[in-house]
Amino acid sequence: MSAITLLQLALAGVEGAVRIFRSIQAAARQSSALTPEQDAAFDAKIESILKSDPWKTDAQRAAEGNPRL
Amino acid sequence: MNLARLILAAVLWCAPVAVPALLVTAPVGCVADGQDAALVNAERFQRIAIDAIDEFLIYDDQNAAHLPPAIHQAAERLRVSAPPAIHAVREATLAYKTRPTLENETGLDAALDRIETLARLARQSLVEAKGLQ
């Protein structure tokens, strides 16, 4: 393998790493405040979690006839 | 020739470590231009805190029979105190988003402090519970 080929491979590797890093930076730039639609989805997800069995107290579970084992 | 090999070796050697490290660390703390860092970080933190509490409550739910009473009591306290705290932090977030005043920011900070305390209790209890299993 010639020196030029090795150098080309090395440069391609560096270029690839730079491209990956830039794509990560681009993804990071998408970090922004939630839109109203995302807010609504987040709130719906929260309500779903809060209503799930693990979030119910022992008393609530017993009252529902579904006691925690 | 030697230089080229050296560069190639360095790239190949570093890639398995550097790429995952970049993937993990780069997005942390990044806020898009023009975005309110306080708001973005508050929303991120809420997700993390709710996930932490949820993880502990699920663990308690699945292992309540085998856990010490103190751990289960901590879970029961969270079941009572976390929902209103979560609702409060969501309301404070939306209030700040609607009107980003100093007063609303203070209210958001206070709500975040409350949920942080609960998330810390959940994390500590989970670590303790898993350590006992």
N, CA and C atoms of all chains as a GROMACS GRO file, in nm:
protein
  606
    1MET      N    1   0.086  -0.120   0.000
    1MET     CA    2   0.000   0.000   0.000
    1MET      C    3   0.089   0.124   0.000
    2SER      N    4   0.062   0.213  -0.092
    2SER     CA    5   0.149   0.330  -0.104
    2SER      C    6   0.120   0.432   0.006
    3ALA      N    7   0.216   0.522   0.021
    3ALA     CA    8   0.200   0.627   0.123
    3ALA      C    9   0.080   0.714   0.091
    4ILE      N   10   0.060   0.737  -0.037
    4ILE     CA   11  -0.052   0.824  -0.078
    4ILE      C   12  -0.185   0.758  -0.042
    5THR      N   13  -0.193   0.628  -0.066
    5THR     CA   14  -0.317   0.557  -0.033
    5THR      C   15  -0.344   0.562   0.117
    6LEU      N   16  -0.238   0.539   0.193
    6LEU     CA   17  -0.254   0.545   0.339
    6LEU      C   18  -0.298   0.684   0.384
    7LEU      N   19  -0.237   0.784   0.323
    7LEU     CA   20  -0.273   0.921   0.358
    7LEU      C   21  -0.419   0.949   0.322
    8GLN      N   22  -0.461   0.900   0.205
    8GLN     CA   23  -0.600   0.920   0.163
    8GLN      C   24  -0.696   0.850   0.262
    9LEU      N   25  -0.657   0.730   0.305
    9LEU     CA   26  -0.741   0.659   0.402
    9LEU      C   27  -0.750   0.736   0.534
   10ALA      N   28  -0.634   0.786   0.575
   10ALA     CA   29  -0.632   0.863   0.700
   10ALA      C   30  -0.718   0.987   0.689
   11LEU      N   31  -0.706   1.056   0.577
   11LEU     CA   32  -0.786   1.178   0.558
   11LEU      C   33  -0.935   1.144   0.554
   12ALA      N   34  -0.965   1.031   0.489
   12ALA     CA   35  -1.107   0.990   0.484
   12ALA      C   36  -1.159   0.962   0.625
   13GLY      N   37  -1.072   0.901   0.707
   13GLY     CA   38  -1.112   0.874   0.846
   13GLY      C   39  -1.137   1.001   0.923
   14VAL      N   40  -1.047   1.098   0.907
   14VAL     CA   41  -1.064   1.226   0.976
   14VAL      C   42  -1.190   1.296   0.927
   15GLU      N   43  -1.211   1.291   0.796
   15GLU     CA   44  -1.330   1.354   0.738
   15GLU      C   45  -1.457   1.289   0.792
   16GLY      N   46  -1.453   1.157   0.804
   16GLY     CA   47  -1.569   1.086   0.858
   16GLY      C   48  -1.597   1.125   1.002
   17ALA      N   49  -1.488   1.136   1.079
   17ALA     CA   50  -1.504   1.174   1.220
   17ALA      C   51  -1.562   1.314   1.232
   18VAL      N   52  -1.513   1.404   1.146
   18VAL     CA   53  -1.564   1.541   1.147
   18VAL      C   54  -1.712   1.544   1.110
   19ARG      N   55  -1.747   1.461   1.011
   19ARG     CA   56  -1.887   1.457   0.968
   19ARG      C   57  -1.978   1.407   1.082
   20ILE      N   58  -1.930   1.304   1.152
   20ILE     CA   59  -2.009   1.251   1.264
   20ILE      C   60  -2.024   1.358   1.372
   21PHE      N   61  -1.914   1.426   1.400
   21PHE     CA   62  -1.918   1.529   1.504
   21PHE      C   63  -2.015   1.640   1.466
   22ARG      N   64  -2.012   1.678   1.339
   22ARG     CA   65  -2.105   1.784   1.294
   22ARG      C   66  -2.250   1.739   1.303
   23SER      N   67  -2.274   1.612   1.273
   23SER     CA   68  -2.412   1.564   1.282
   23SER      C   69  -2.458   1.564   1.427
   24ILE      N   70  -2.365   1.532   1.518
   24ILE     CA   71  -2.399   1.537   1.661
   24ILE      C   72  -2.429   1.680   1.702
   25GLN      N   73  -2.346   1.771   1.655
   25GLN     CA   74  -2.371   1.913   1.687
   25GLN      C   75  -2.507   1.957   1.634
   26ALA      N   76  -2.540   1.909   1.514
   26ALA     CA   77  -2.669   1.948   1.455
   26ALA      C   78  -2.784   1.895   1.541
   27ALA      N   79  -2.768   1.771   1.588
   27ALA     CA   80  -2.872   1.714   1.675
   27ALA      C   81  -2.884   1.794   1.804
   28ALA      N   82  -2.770   1.836   1.856
   28ALA     CA   83  -2.771   1.913   1.980
   28ALA      C   84  -2.841   2.046   1.960
   29ARG      N   85  -2.825   2.104   1.842
   29ARG     CA   86  -2.889   2.234   1.816
   29ARG      C   87  -3.041   2.221   1.815
   30GLN      N   88  -3.092   2.099   1.799
   30GLN     CA   89  -3.237   2.081   1.800
   30GLN      C   90  -3.293   2.086   1.942
   31SER      N   91  -3.205   2.092   2.039
   31SER     CA   92  -3.249   2.100   2.178
   31SER      C   93  -3.311   2.236   2.203
   32SER      N   94  -3.442   2.237   2.210
   32SER     CA   95  -3.511   2.364   2.226
   32SER      C   96  -3.635   2.342   2.312
   33ALA      N   97  -3.697   2.452   2.349
   33ALA     CA   98  -3.818   2.442   2.430
   33ALA      C   99  -3.926   2.364   2.354
   34LEU      N  100  -4.010   2.295   2.429
   34LEU     CA  101  -4.114   2.215   2.366
   34LEU      C  102  -4.214   2.304   2.294
   35THR      N  103  -4.261   2.257   2.180
   35THR     CA  104  -4.367   2.328   2.110
   35THR      C  105  -4.499   2.300   2.183
   36PRO      N  106  -4.605   2.374   2.154
   36PRO     CA  107  -4.734   2.346   2.220
   36PRO      C  108  -4.780   2.202   2.199
   37GLU      N  109  -4.755   2.149   2.081
   37GLU     CA  110  -4.794   2.010   2.054
   37GLU      C  111  -4.712   1.913   2.141
   38GLN      N  112  -4.582   1.943   2.152
   38GLN     CA  113  -4.497   1.857   2.234
   38GLN      C  114  -4.533   1.870   2.382
   39ASP      N  115  -4.570   1.993   2.422
   39ASP     CA  116  -4.616   2.014   2.559
   39ASP      C  117  -4.738   1.927   2.589
   40ALA      N  118  -4.833   1.928   2.496
   40ALA     CA  119  -4.955   1.850   2.515
   40ALA      C  120  -4.923   1.702   2.523
   41ALA      N  121  -4.831   1.657   2.438
   41ALA     CA  122  -4.794   1.515   2.438
   41ALA      C  123  -4.722   1.479   2.568
   42PHE      N  124  -4.637   1.570   2.615
   42PHE     CA  125  -4.564   1.545   2.740
   42PHE      C  126  -4.662   1.539   2.857
   43ASP      N  127  -4.757   1.633   2.859
   43ASP     CA  128  -4.856   1.633   2.967
   43ASP      C  129  -4.941   1.506   2.965
   44ALA      N  130  -4.976   1.462   2.843
   44ALA     CA  131  -5.055   1.338   2.832
   44ALA      C  132  -4.975   1.219   2.882
   45LYS      N  133  -4.846   1.218   2.852
   45LYS     CA  134  -4.760   1.109   2.898
   45LYS      C  135  -4.750   1.109   3.051
   46ILE      N  136  -4.738   1.231   3.106
   46ILE     CA  137  -4.729   1.243   3.252
   46ILE      C  138  -4.857   1.190   3.317
   47GLU      N  139  -4.971   1.232   3.263
   47GLU     CA  140  -5.099   1.188   3.322
   47GLU      C  141  -5.111   1.036   3.316
   48SER      N  142  -5.065   0.980   3.206
   48SER     CA  143  -5.069   0.834   3.191
   48SER      C  144  -4.982   0.767   3.298
   49ILE      N  145  -4.864   0.825   3.321
   49ILE     CA  146  -4.774   0.769   3.424
   49ILE      C  147  -4.838   0.781   3.562
   50LEU      N  148  -4.894   0.899   3.590
   50LEU     CA  149  -4.950   0.923   3.724
   50LEU      C  150  -5.069   0.831   3.755
   51LYS      N  151  -5.136   0.788   3.649
   51LYS     CA  152  -5.254   0.702   3.668
   51LYS      C  153  -5.218   0.554   3.666
   52SER      N  154  -5.092   0.523   3.642
   52SER     CA  155  -5.052   0.382   3.634
   52SER      C  156  -5.050   0.320   3.774
   53ASP      N  157  -5.061   0.188   3.779
   53ASP     CA  158  -5.067   0.116   3.907
   53ASP      C  159  -4.950   0.147   4.000
   54PRO      N  160  -4.826   0.150   3.950
   54PRO     CA  161  -4.715   0.176   4.044
   54PRO      C  162  -4.726   0.309   4.117
   55TRP      N  163  -4.800   0.404   4.062
   55TRP     CA  164  -4.813   0.536   4.126
   55TRP      C  165  -4.930   0.543   4.223
   56LYS      N  166  -5.007   0.437   4.234
   56LYS     CA  167  -5.121   0.438   4.327
   56LYS      C  168  -5.073   0.394   4.464
   57THR      N  169  -5.126   0.458   4.567
   57THR     CA  170  -5.090   0.420   4.703
   57THR      C  171  -5.153   0.284   4.736
   58ASP      N  172  -5.105   0.227   4.845
   58ASP     CA  173  -5.162   0.099   4.889
   58ASP      C  174  -5.313   0.113   4.911
   59ALA      N  175  -5.351   0.227   4.970
   59ALA     CA  176  -5.494   0.248   4.999
   59ALA      C  177  -5.576   0.257   4.870
   60GLN      N  178  -5.522   0.325   4.772
   60GLN     CA  179  -5.593   0.336   4.644
   60GLN      C  180  -5.605   0.199   4.577
   61ARG      N  181  -5.497   0.125   4.583
   61ARG     CA  182  -5.500  -0.009   4.521
   61ARG      C  183  -5.601  -0.099   4.593
   62ALA      N  184  -5.602  -0.089   4.726
   62ALA     CA  185  -5.695  -0.173   4.802
   62ALA      C  186  -5.839  -0.133   4.772
   63ALA      N  187  -5.861  -0.001   4.762
   63ALA     CA  188  -5.996   0.048   4.734
   63ALA      C  189  -6.046   0.001   4.597
   64GLU      N  190  -5.953  -0.017   4.507
   64GLU     CA  191  -5.989  -0.064   4.372
   64GLU      C  192  -6.000  -0.216   4.365
   65GLY      N  193  -5.974  -0.281   4.478
   65GLY     CA  194  -5.978  -0.428   4.479
   65GLY      C  195  -5.859  -0.488   4.406
   66ASN      N  196  -5.753  -0.412   4.399
   66ASN     CA  197  -5.633  -0.457   4.328
   66ASN      C  198  -5.511  -0.433   4.418
   67PRO      N  199  -5.509  -0.501   4.534
   67PRO     CA  200  -5.403  -0.472   4.631
   67PRO      C  201  -5.263  -0.506   4.579
   68ARG      N  202  -5.169  -0.428   4.630
   68ARG     CA  203  -5.029  -0.452   4.591
   68ARG      C  204  -4.982  -0.580   4.661
   69LEU      N  205  -4.927  -0.671   4.588
   69LEU     CA  206  -4.886  -0.800   4.646
   69LEU      C  207  -4.759  -0.783   4.729
   70MET      N  208   0.535   0.831   0.453
   70MET     CA  209   0.484   0.697   0.476
   70MET      C  210   0.457   0.675   0.625
   71ASN      N  211   0.559   0.703   0.706
   71ASN     CA  212   0.542   0.684   0.850
   71ASN      C  213   0.436   0.777   0.905
   72LEU      N  214   0.435   0.900   0.856
   72LEU     CA  215   0.336   0.997   0.903
   72LEU      C  216   0.196   0.951   0.869
   73ALA      N  217   0.180   0.905   0.746
   73ALA     CA  218   0.048   0.859   0.703
   73ALA      C  219   0.001   0.742   0.788
   74ARG      N  220   0.091   0.649   0.812
   74ARG     CA  221   0.054   0.533   0.896
   74ARG      C  222   0.018   0.578   1.038
   75LEU      N  223   0.093   0.675   1.083
   75LEU     CA  224   0.069   0.726   1.218
   75LEU      C  225  -0.071   0.789   1.227
   76ILE      N  226  -0.103   0.870   1.126
   76ILE     CA  227  -0.235   0.936   1.126
   76ILE      C  228  -0.345   0.831   1.118
   77LEU      N  229  -0.328   0.734   1.027
   77LEU     CA  230  -0.429   0.630   1.011
   77LEU      C  231  -0.446   0.550   1.140
   78ALA      N  232  -0.334   0.515   1.201
   78ALA     CA  233  -0.341   0.439   1.326
   78ALA      C  234  -0.412   0.520   1.434
   79ALA      N  235  -0.382   0.650   1.440
   79ALA     CA  236  -0.443   0.735   1.543
   79ALA      C  237  -0.594   0.742   1.522
   80VAL      N  238  -0.635   0.759   1.398
   80VAL     CA  239  -0.779   0.768   1.368
   80VAL      C  240  -0.849   0.638   1.404
   81LEU      N  241  -0.790   0.527   1.359
   81LEU     CA  242  -0.854   0.398   1.385
   81LEU      C  243  -0.854   0.364   1.534
   82TRP      N  244  -0.749   0.405   1.602
   82TRP     CA  245  -0.738   0.372   1.744
   82TRP      C  246  -0.836   0.454   1.828
   83CYS      N  247  -0.852   0.580   1.788
   83CYS     CA  248  -0.937   0.670   1.867
   83CYS      C  249  -1.086   0.652   1.839
   84ALA      N  250  -1.119   0.609   1.719
   84ALA     CA  251  -1.260   0.608   1.679
   84ALA      C  252  -1.351   0.531   1.773
   85PRO      N  253  -1.314   0.408   1.816
   85PRO     CA  254  -1.406   0.334   1.903
   85PRO      C  255  -1.435   0.404   2.035
   86VAL      N  256  -1.342   0.484   2.080
   86VAL     CA  257  -1.363   0.555   2.207
   86VAL      C  258  -1.426   0.692   2.183
   87ALA      N  259  -1.372   0.762   2.084
   87ALA     CA  260  -1.413   0.901   2.063
   87ALA      C  261  -1.557   0.914   2.015
   88VAL      N  262  -1.597   0.827   1.924
   88VAL     CA  263  -1.732   0.843   1.866
   88VAL      C  264  -1.841   0.821   1.971
   89PRO      N  265  -1.836   0.708   2.047
   89PRO     CA  266  -1.939   0.694   2.153
   89PRO      C  267  -1.933   0.806   2.256
   90ALA      N  268  -1.811   0.851   2.286
   90ALA     CA  269  -1.799   0.959   2.385
   90ALA      C  270  -1.867   1.086   2.334
   91LEU      N  271  -1.846   1.114   2.207
   91LEU     CA  272  -1.911   1.233   2.149
   91LEU      C  273  -2.062   1.217   2.148
   92LEU      N  274  -2.107   1.094   2.114
   92LEU     CA  275  -2.251   1.071   2.109
   92LEU      C  276  -2.315   1.092   2.246
   93VAL      N  277  -2.243   1.052   2.349
   93VAL     CA  278  -2.300   1.062   2.483
   93VAL      C  279  -2.292   1.203   2.538
   94THR      N  280  -2.179   1.269   2.515
   94THR     CA  281  -2.157   1.396   2.584
   94THR      C  282  -2.198   1.519   2.506
   95ALA      N  283  -2.194   1.514   2.376
   95ALA     CA  284  -2.215   1.638   2.300
   95ALA      C  285  -2.350   1.702   2.321
   96PRO      N  286  -2.464   1.625   2.326
   96PRO     CA  287  -2.592   1.694   2.338
   96PRO      C  288  -2.617   1.752   2.477
   97VAL      N  289  -2.542   1.707   2.576
   97VAL     CA  290  -2.570   1.752   2.712
   97VAL      C  291  -2.541   1.901   2.726
   98GLY      N  292  -2.639   1.973   2.775
   98GLY     CA  293  -2.618   2.114   2.801
   98GLY      C  294  -2.630   2.203   2.680
   99CYS      N  295  -2.659   2.147   2.563
   99CYS     CA  296  -2.669   2.229   2.442
   99CYS      C  297  -2.809   2.290   2.434
  100VAL      N  298  -2.812   2.417   2.406
  100VAL     CA  299  -2.939   2.486   2.389
  100VAL      C  300  -2.934   2.560   2.257
  101ALA      N  301  -3.036   2.544   2.178
  101ALA     CA  302  -3.037   2.606   2.045
  101ALA      C  303  -3.033   2.759   2.057
  102ASP      N  304  -2.973   2.819   1.956
  102ASP     CA  305  -2.967   2.966   1.952
  102ASP      C  306  -3.108   3.024   1.959
  103GLY      N  307  -3.122   3.128   2.038
  103GLY     CA  308  -3.253   3.194   2.047
  103GLY      C  309  -3.346   3.128   2.147
  104GLN      N  310  -3.304   3.015   2.203
  104GLN     CA  311  -3.389   2.946   2.301
  104GLN      C  312  -3.355   2.994   2.442
  105ASP      N  313  -3.454   2.985   2.528
  105ASP     CA  314  -3.435   3.023   2.668
  105ASP      C  315  -3.374   2.905   2.743
  106ALA      N  316  -3.249   2.920   2.784
  106ALA     CA  317  -3.179   2.808   2.848
  106ALA      C  318  -3.251   2.762   2.974
  107ALA      N  319  -3.306   2.856   3.049
  107ALA     CA  320  -3.375   2.819   3.173
  107ALA      C  321  -3.494   2.727   3.142
  108LEU      N  322  -3.564   2.761   3.037
  108LEU     CA  323  -3.682   2.682   3.000
  108LEU      C  324  -3.643   2.545   2.945
  109VAL      N  325  -3.545   2.545   2.856
  109VAL     CA  326  -3.501   2.418   2.795
  109VAL      C  327  -3.449   2.324   2.903
  110ASN      N  328  -3.366   2.378   2.992
  110ASN     CA  329  -3.311   2.294   3.098
  110ASN      C  330  -3.419   2.250   3.196
  111ALA      N  331  -3.517   2.336   3.221
  111ALA     CA  332  -3.626   2.299   3.312
  111ALA      C  333  -3.705   2.182   3.254
  112GLU      N  334  -3.731   2.187   3.124
  112GLU     CA  335  -3.808   2.079   3.062
  112GLU      C  336  -3.728   1.949   3.060
  113ARG      N  337  -3.599   1.961   3.032
  113ARG     CA  338  -3.513   1.842   3.036
  113ARG      C  339  -3.514   1.782   3.177
  114PHE      N  340  -3.500   1.870   3.275
  114PHE     CA  341  -3.490   1.822   3.413
  114PHE      C  342  -3.619   1.753   3.456
  115GLN      N  343  -3.732   1.807   3.413
  115GLN     CA  344  -3.860   1.745   3.449
  115GLN      C  345  -3.867   1.601   3.399
  116ARG      N  346  -3.823   1.580   3.277
  116ARG     CA  347  -3.825   1.443   3.221
  116ARG      C  348  -3.738   1.351   3.306
  117ILE      N  349  -3.620   1.399   3.339
  117ILE     CA  350  -3.526   1.317   3.416
  117ILE      C  351  -3.583   1.286   3.554
  118ALA      N  352  -3.639   1.388   3.619
  118ALA     CA  353  -3.692   1.370   3.754
  118ALA      C  354  -3.810   1.275   3.754
  119ILE      N  355  -3.901   1.294   3.660
  119ILE     CA  356  -4.020   1.207   3.654
  119ILE      C  357  -3.978   1.063   3.624
  120ASP      N  358  -3.882   1.046   3.535
  120ASP     CA  359  -3.832   0.911   3.505
  120ASP      C  360  -3.771   0.846   3.628
  121ALA      N  361  -3.697   0.925   3.706
  121ALA     CA  362  -3.631   0.871   3.827
  121ALA      C  363  -3.736   0.825   3.927
  122ILE      N  364  -3.837   0.908   3.948
  122ILE     CA  365  -3.943   0.871   4.043
  122ILE      C  366  -4.020   0.749   3.992
  123ASP      N  367  -4.051   0.751   3.864
  123ASP     CA  368  -4.125   0.640   3.804
  123ASP      C  369  -4.048   0.509   3.818
  124GLU      N  370  -3.918   0.515   3.793
  124GLU     CA  371  -3.836   0.393   3.802
  124GLU      C  372  -3.842   0.335   3.944
  125PHE      N  373  -3.831   0.422   4.042
  125PHE     CA  374  -3.834   0.372   4.181
  125PHE      C  375  -3.971   0.316   4.216
  126LEU      N  376  -4.077   0.386   4.176
  126LEU     CA  377  -4.211   0.338   4.211
  126LEU      C  378  -4.243   0.205   4.142
  127ILE      N  379  -4.195   0.188   4.021
  127ILE     CA  380  -4.215   0.059   3.952
  127ILE      C  381  -4.140  -0.051   4.027
  128TYR      N  382  -4.017  -0.018   4.066
  128TYR     CA  383  -3.937  -0.118   4.139
  128TYR      C  384  -4.005  -0.156   4.270
  129ASP      N  385  -4.054  -0.054   4.342
  129ASP     CA  386  -4.124  -0.082   4.468
  129ASP      C  387  -4.250  -0.165   4.443
  130ASP      N  388  -4.321  -0.129   4.338
  130ASP     CA  389  -4.445  -0.199   4.305
  130ASP      C  390  -4.418  -0.348   4.279
  131GLN      N  391  -4.308  -0.376   4.214
  131GLN     CA  392  -4.277  -0.514   4.176
  131GLN      C  393  -4.211  -0.593   4.289
  132ASN      N  394  -4.155  -0.519   4.387
  132ASN     CA  395  -4.079  -0.588   4.492
  132ASN      C  396  -4.124  -0.553   4.633
  133ALA      N  397  -4.242  -0.494   4.645
  133ALA     CA  398  -4.287  -0.443   4.775
  133ALA      C  399  -4.282  -0.549   4.884
  134ALA      N  400  -4.318  -0.670   4.848
  134ALA     CA  401  -4.324  -0.776   4.949
  134ALA      C  402  -4.188  -0.809   5.008
  135HIS      N  403  -4.083  -0.780   4.934
  135HIS     CA  404  -3.948  -0.817   4.978
  135HIS      C  405  -3.866  -0.699   5.028
  136LEU      N  406  -3.923  -0.581   5.023
  136LEU     CA  407  -3.845  -0.462   5.061
  136LEU      C  408  -3.867  -0.426   5.207
  137PRO      N  409  -3.767  -0.364   5.269
  137PRO     CA  410  -3.784  -0.318   5.407
  137PRO      C  411  -3.898  -0.215   5.413
  138PRO      N  412  -3.969  -0.210   5.525
  138PRO     CA  413  -4.081  -0.114   5.536
  138PRO      C  414  -4.040   0.030   5.506
  139ALA      N  415  -3.918   0.068   5.546
  139ALA     CA  416  -3.876   0.207   5.525
  139ALA      C  417  -3.872   0.243   5.376
  140ILE      N  418  -3.830   0.148   5.295
  140ILE     CA  419  -3.823   0.174   5.150
  140ILE      C  420  -3.964   0.188   5.094
  141HIS      N  421  -4.051   0.097   5.134
  141HIS     CA  422  -4.188   0.102   5.083
  141HIS      C  423  -4.260   0.229   5.132
  142GLN      N  424  -4.228   0.269   5.255
  142GLN     CA  425  -4.289   0.392   5.306
  142GLN      C  426  -4.241   0.514   5.227
  143ALA      N  427  -4.115   0.512   5.186
  143ALA     CA  428  -4.063   0.622   5.103
  143ALA      C  429  -4.140   0.626   4.970
  144ALA      N  430  -4.166   0.509   4.915
  144ALA     CA  431  -4.242   0.501   4.790
  144ALA      C  432  -4.384   0.554   4.811
  145GLU      N  433  -4.444   0.517   4.923
  145GLU     CA  434  -4.580   0.563   4.952
  145GLU      C  435  -4.584   0.716   4.967
  146ARG      N  436  -4.481   0.770   5.031
  146ARG     CA  437  -4.476   0.917   5.046
  146ARG      C  438  -4.466   0.983   4.908
  147LEU      N  439  -4.386   0.922   4.821
  147LEU     CA  440  -4.373   0.979   4.686
  147LEU      C  441  -4.504   0.969   4.609
  148ARG      N  442  -4.577   0.862   4.631
  148ARG     CA  443  -4.705   0.846   4.561
  148ARG      C  444  -4.804   0.955   4.600
  149VAL      N  445  -4.786   1.006   4.720
  149VAL     CA  446  -4.876   1.113   4.766
  149VAL      C  447  -4.822   1.251   4.724
  150SER      N  448  -4.691   1.271   4.741
  150SER     CA  449  -4.636   1.406   4.723
  150SER      C  450  -4.591   1.438   4.581
  151ALA      N  451  -4.555   1.336   4.504
  151ALA     CA  452  -4.500   1.365   4.371
  151ALA      C  453  -4.604   1.418   4.271
  152PRO      N  454  -4.724   1.357   4.263
  152PRO     CA  455  -4.819   1.408   4.162
  152PRO      C  456  -4.848   1.558   4.173
  153PRO      N  457  -4.880   1.611   4.295
  153PRO     CA  458  -4.903   1.756   4.300
  153PRO      C  459  -4.779   1.837   4.265
  154ALA      N  460  -4.660   1.784   4.302
  154ALA     CA  461  -4.536   1.856   4.269
  154ALA      C  462  -4.514   1.858   4.118
  155ILE      N  463  -4.547   1.748   4.053
  155ILE     CA  464  -4.530   1.741   3.907
  155ILE      C  465  -4.629   1.834   3.838
  156HIS      N  466  -4.754   1.833   3.886
  156HIS     CA  467  -4.852   1.925   3.828
  156HIS      C  468  -4.807   2.070   3.848
  157ALA      N  469  -4.752   2.097   3.967
  157ALA     CA  470  -4.708   2.234   3.996
  157ALA      C  471  -4.594   2.276   3.904
  158VAL      N  472  -4.501   2.185   3.878
  158VAL     CA  473  -4.387   2.223   3.794
  158VAL      C  474  -4.432   2.240   3.648
  159ARG      N  475  -4.531   2.162   3.607
  159ARG     CA  476  -4.581   2.180   3.470
  159ARG      C  477  -4.654   2.314   3.457
  160GLU      N  478  -4.732   2.346   3.559
  160GLU     CA  479  -4.803   2.475   3.556
  160GLU      C  480  -4.703   2.590   3.559
  161ALA      N  481  -4.600   2.577   3.641
  161ALA     CA  482  -4.499   2.682   3.650
  161ALA      C  483  -4.423   2.696   3.518
  162THR      N  484  -4.399   2.583   3.453
  162THR     CA  485  -4.329   2.586   3.324
  162THR      C  486  -4.413   2.659   3.220
  163LEU      N  487  -4.540   2.623   3.214
  163LEU     CA  488  -4.628   2.686   3.115
  163LEU      C  489  -4.647   2.835   3.145
  164ALA      N  490  -4.651   2.869   3.275
  164ALA     CA  491  -4.664   3.010   3.312
  164ALA      C  492  -4.541   3.088   3.268
  165TYR      N  493  -4.424   3.029   3.289
  165TYR     CA  494  -4.299   3.097   3.249
  165TYR      C  495  -4.289   3.105   3.097
  166LYS      N  496  -4.337   3.000   3.032
  166LYS     CA  497  -4.331   2.999   2.885
  166LYS      C  498  -4.423   3.107   2.827
  167THR      N  499  -4.537   3.125   2.892
  167THR     CA  500  -4.634   3.226   2.845
  167THR      C  501  -4.584   3.367   2.876
  168ARG      N  502  -4.534   3.381   2.999
  168ARG     CA  503  -4.484   3.513   3.042
  168ARG      C  504  -4.351   3.494   3.114
  169PRO      N  505  -4.239   3.507   3.041
  169PRO     CA  506  -4.107   3.483   3.103
  169PRO      C  507  -4.061   3.598   3.192
  170THR      N  508  -4.136   3.621   3.297
  170THR     CA  509  -4.101   3.728   3.391
  170THR      C  510  -4.013   3.672   3.502
  171LEU      N  511  -3.953   3.762   3.578
  171LEU     CA  512  -3.869   3.719   3.690
  171LEU      C  513  -3.952   3.644   3.794
  172GLU      N  514  -4.073   3.692   3.814
  172GLU     CA  515  -4.162   3.628   3.911
  172GLU      C  516  -4.193   3.483   3.870
  173ASN      N  517  -4.223   3.466   3.742
  173ASN     CA  518  -4.254   3.330   3.695
  173ASN      C  519  -4.129   3.241   3.695
  174GLU      N  520  -4.015   3.302   3.670
  174GLU     CA  521  -3.891   3.224   3.675
  174GLU      C  522  -3.863   3.176   3.818
  175THR      N  523  -3.890   3.265   3.913
  175THR     CA  524  -3.871   3.228   4.054
  175THR      C  525  -3.967   3.114   4.091
  176GLY      N  526  -4.090   3.125   4.044
  176GLY     CA  527  -4.187   3.019   4.070
  176GLY      C  528  -4.144   2.887   4.007
  177LEU      N  529  -4.089   2.894   3.887
  177LEU     CA  530  -4.042   2.773   3.819
  177LEU      C  531  -3.924   2.711   3.895
  178ASP      N  532  -3.834   2.796   3.940
  178ASP     CA  533  -3.719   2.746   4.017
  178ASP      C  534  -3.765   2.675   4.143
  179ALA      N  535  -3.862   2.734   4.211
  179ALA     CA  536  -3.912   2.674   4.336
  179ALA      C  537  -3.977   2.539   4.307
  180ALA      N  538  -4.054   2.532   4.201
  180ALA     CA  539  -4.120   2.406   4.165
  180ALA      C  540  -4.016   2.301   4.126
  181LEU      N  541  -3.910   2.344   4.057
  181LEU     CA  542  -3.804   2.252   4.018
  181LEU      C  543  -3.728   2.201   4.141
  182ASP      N  544  -3.707   2.291   4.238
  182ASP     CA  545  -3.639   2.250   4.362
  182ASP      C  546  -3.718   2.140   4.432
  183ARG      N  547  -3.848   2.158   4.433
  183ARG     CA  548  -3.936   2.060   4.501
  183ARG      C  549  -3.926   1.924   4.432
  184ILE      N  550  -3.934   1.926   4.301
  184ILE     CA  551  -3.932   1.798   4.229
  184ILE      C  552  -3.793   1.736   4.233
  185GLU      N  553  -3.691   1.821   4.244
  185GLU     CA  554  -3.554   1.768   4.256
  185GLU      C  555  -3.538   1.692   4.388
  186THR      N  556  -3.596   1.748   4.493
  186THR     CA  557  -3.590   1.681   4.624
  186THR      C  558  -3.656   1.544   4.616
  187LEU      N  559  -3.770   1.539   4.550
  187LEU     CA  560  -3.842   1.412   4.538
  187LEU      C  561  -3.765   1.312   4.451
  188ALA      N  562  -3.706   1.363   4.343
  188ALA     CA  563  -3.628   1.275   4.255
  188ALA      C  564  -3.506   1.221   4.329
  189ARG      N  565  -3.446   1.305   4.413
  189ARG     CA  566  -3.329   1.260   4.490
  189ARG      C  567  -3.370   1.149   4.588
  190LEU      N  568  -3.485   1.168   4.652
  190LEU     CA  569  -3.536   1.065   4.743
  190LEU      C  570  -3.559   0.934   4.668
  191ALA      N  571  -3.615   0.946   4.548
  191ALA     CA  572  -3.642   0.826   4.468
  191ALA      C  573  -3.511   0.757   4.429
  192ARG      N  574  -3.414   0.834   4.387
  192ARG     CA  575  -3.285   0.774   4.346
  192ARG      C  576  -3.216   0.706   4.464
  193GLN      N  577  -3.214   0.776   4.578
  193GLN     CA  578  -3.148   0.718   4.696
  193GLN      C  579  -3.220   0.591   4.741
  194SER      N  580  -3.351   0.596   4.739
  194SER     CA  581  -3.428   0.480   4.783
  194SER      C  582  -3.408   0.362   4.688
  195LEU      N  583  -3.400   0.392   4.560
  195LEU     CA  584  -3.380   0.284   4.461
  195LEU      C  585  -3.243   0.220   4.480
  196VAL      N  586  -3.142   0.302   4.498
  196VAL     CA  587  -3.007   0.249   4.520
  196VAL      C  588  -3.005   0.162   4.646
  197GLU      N  589  -3.069   0.213   4.750
  197GLU     CA  590  -3.073   0.139   4.876
  197GLU      C  591  -3.148   0.008   4.857
  198ALA      N  592  -3.261   0.014   4.788
  198ALA     CA  593  -3.344  -0.106   4.769
  198ALA      C  594  -3.268  -0.209   4.687
  199LYS      N  595  -3.201  -0.166   4.583
  199LYS     CA  596  -3.128  -0.262   4.499
  199LYS      C  597  -3.008  -0.319   4.573
  200GLY      N  598  -2.952  -0.238   4.661
  200GLY     CA  599  -2.838  -0.286   4.741
  200GLY      C  600  -2.878  -0.394   4.839
  201LEU      N  601  -3.005  -0.394   4.877
  201LEU     CA  602  -3.053  -0.492   4.973
  201LEU      C  603  -3.100  -0.621   4.908
  202GLN      N  604  -3.124  -0.615   4.778
  202GLN     CA  605  -3.178  -0.733   4.709
  202GLN      C  606  -3.072  -0.840   4.687
   0.00000   0.00000   0.00000
